[in-house]
Amino acid sequence: MGTAFAAEQMPTPSFPTEWQLGIQAPATPQAEMLHDFHTLLLWIITVISVFVATLLLVCIFRFNEKRNPVPAKWSHNTLIEVIWTIVPVLILVGIAVPSYRTLYFLDRTTDAEMTLKITGNQWFWSYEYPDTGVSFDAIAIPDAEIDVKAGQHRLLETDRHVVLPVDTNIRLLFTANDVIHAWTIPAFGVKLDNMPGRVNETWTRITKPGRYYGQCSELCGVDHSFMPIVVDAVSKEEYQRWVEQEKAGLTPATADSVKLASAQ
């Protein structure tokens, strides 16, 4: 069976573009928190970099040998040493508080409405929907079969797409059958290791319908770069229709034909 929905039915897909500046637009609360934390750190490191660069320039131009032929004899300044000890501690605490808050939020949800189990293999992904009994493998589409006119993208397309409903708390379970993989969707703020013999857990809640792309982010062998991920985020009604099609063993085209025949 192919993908659940045609590319022209989906809003603008989320994937890296040439000369892109910044991070992909967030599509989940988790990604929004990570983006906010990234922005906070960017301001902090910018201020620190400017401050250090200013001190360095002052030292270069004001305290050089030409201006100070006789060097100073003092060895330390207690006040300055206290300041440069306390201020970094305060900065680290200021970073730690939102960092731990974000990690706690990303960890897991107690209000999951559905579960998706993701298994890494060399070199493809297996997906299980325990709540519905639906399962399938998603294989990368070879370069020779990529249809650029249909909006497909090299190294990012799979023969089967994960379909998830928007505005739903989704528990994500990660494991692997062979070596360590990492299922990553930048727009979701999700990146977690798939480890053999262990199940890792996180969650997501997609707020925007669309097609979202990701890739394996853990070096896992010769075809590591050929493990793309495609997720179609659709309405809850469309998701239920897709589940019914999967249970009935129908492709989207066949399902449309059955629907048309029943209407007549």
N, C-alpha and C positions, 0 to 999 in steps of 0.2 A: 504494500500500500504506500501511496505517496504522502505528501504533506497534507495537512488538514485544510489549509486555505491558500488560495493563489496569492502571489506577491502583490497583484494589483488591488486585492481586497484589504491589504494591511496598510496602516499608516506608515509614515516614513520610518524605515528600519534604523536600528541603532548599531553602528559599527564604526571603527576608526576610518578616518578619511585623510587624504593627503594634505599635508601642511596644517593639520588640525592643531589648534591651540587650546590648552585646557583639557579637562576631563570630560568624558561623555556625559550627556545630560542624565541626571538621576531619574529612575522610574520607580523607586521604592523608598519608604521612609529610612531604611538602612543606608542606602546610597546618599540620601540627603544629609544624614548625620555625618557620614564620612566626608562628604564635600565640605560641610561646615567646619569640621575638625581640620581638614586640609587647609582651608582658608585661614583659620586661626593660627596654625603653625606657620603658614607663609608670612603672615604679618609679624609673628614673633621672630622668625629667623631673619626677616628683612631688617627689622629694627636692630637686632643684635649685629648683623653684618655691617650696617651703616655705622653703628657706634664703634665697633672694633676698627673699621677702616678709618674713621675720623681720628681715633686715638693713634693709630699707626702713622697717619699723615702728620699729626701734631708732633709725634716723636721724631719723625724724619726731618721736618723743617725747623722745629723750634729747639730741639736738643741735639743737633748734629755737632760734630767736632768743630766746625768753623765758627758757630755761634757760642760754643762752650769749650774754649781751649783748656779751661781748668775744670775737670770733672767734679761733680758733687761728691761729698764724702758720706752722706747718709745712706743707710742700708735698707730701711723699711719705713712704712707708715702704718701704724696700727689701725687708724680709722679706715683707710683704703682697703686694708686686708679684711676687716670685718665686713665692709660693704661688698667686696667681690666674693665673699663667702655666703652672705645672707641673700643677696639678690639672685644668684643662680638657683639657690634652694627654692625661693619663692617662684621663680620662673618654672622650675620643674614641677612644683606642686600645682601651679596654674595649668600646666599641660596634663598632669596626671589625672586631675578631676574629670575633665571632659573625656579623656582617653578611657578611663575605667567605666564611665557612664556609657560610652559607646559600645565597649566590649560586652558589657552586661546586657545591653539592648540587643546586640547581635547574637547572643549565645543561643537562646531558644525561646519558644513561645508556649505558654500554658493554654492558649486558646486556639490551637490549630484546627482548621476546618477541613483540611485534607492533607495527605502525605504523598510525597514523591521520593522514591528511592532511586539513587543514581549509582551505578556500578561502573567503575573504570576497567577497561580491558585493553590489551595491546592489539590493535589500536583503534578502539571504537567505544561508544557509550551504550550501556544497557539501562533502560528505564522501566520502573514498575510503579503502578498506581495501586497500592494495597487496598484502598477504599472501593475500587471499582473492578479490580482483577485485570486491568489492561496492562500489557507489557510489550516492549519491542526493543530492538536494537537500532541505533542510528549510526549509519556508515557515511564517511566523508565521500562526497561526489568527486571523482577524479577530474583533473584539469581539463582533459579532453572532452568531458561531458558537461562542462559549465556552460550555461546558456546566458550570455551577457545581456542579450536583448530582453530576456525575461526577468532581468534584475538580479541575477545570481552573481555571487562574488567568489573569486578564487580563494581557496583555503578556508572558506567560511560556511560552505553549504553542506548539508547532510540530506540523505534520502528520506529520512523521517524527521519531523519536527516535534519537539516537546510542546504540548498545548496546555496552557494554564489559565485559569480564570482571574480576572482582575478583582480588586477589592476583596481578596480572600487571604486569610492567614494560612500559609502553606508551610508545613514542616518538611525540611529537606534532610534526607539521610544519605550519607556518603560512605561507600566502601569500594573495594577493588578485588579483582580475581587473581592478580599477578604481581604487579609492582605498584609503587605509589604514583597516583595521578592527582590532578587538582582541577575540579570543575569550577570554572570562572565565568561569570557574566558581569562585566564592568558596570553596566547600567543598573544592575541590581545591587551592587555593592557586595556581591557574593564571591568568595574565593576560599575554598576549603579543601584540604587534602582528602583524597580517596585512598585509604590505607587497607591493605590485605589483612583479614582477620580482625578488623575493627570497624565500628560504625561511628562516624562523626556526625554531628547534628548542628543545624542552624535553621533559619526560617526566612521567609520573605513575604512581602505583600505588594504586589504589583499595582500601581495606581494609574498606569497609562496603557491602553491597548497599543499593540505594535509588534514588530518582529525584532527580537533582540539576539545579538550574536555574541559568542564567546569562544574560548579555546582552552585546551588543557594547558595549565600553567606550571606543571611539574615535569622536569625532564624524565621521560619514561621509556626511552628507547629510540630506535632508528626512525620510527614514524610518529614521533611525538608531535611534530608540527602538522600532522594530518588528523587531528582529533578535534574538529570544530564542534560547536554547540549552537543550535538554533532553537529559540523559544518563541512560540506564537502566543501572545497574551491577548485573550479575547473576552467577550462578555460572558457572564455565567450561563446565559441561555445558549450561546454558541458552544461553550465548553460541554454542556450536557448533551447537545446534539452530536458533538464529536465522540463523546463516550459511547453513546448509543450506536454510532456507526462502527466504532471499534469492536464493540461487543458483538455486533451483527456480522463482523468480518467484511464490511463494505468499504470500498474506497469512496472518497468524496464524490466522484463522478457517478458511481453506481448508486450511492445514496440519493443523489439528486434525481436520478432516473426513477427510482422507487417512489420517491415523494411525488413526482410528476404523475406517475401512473396511478397512484392512489387518489390523487386529486381529480383525475378524470373518471 
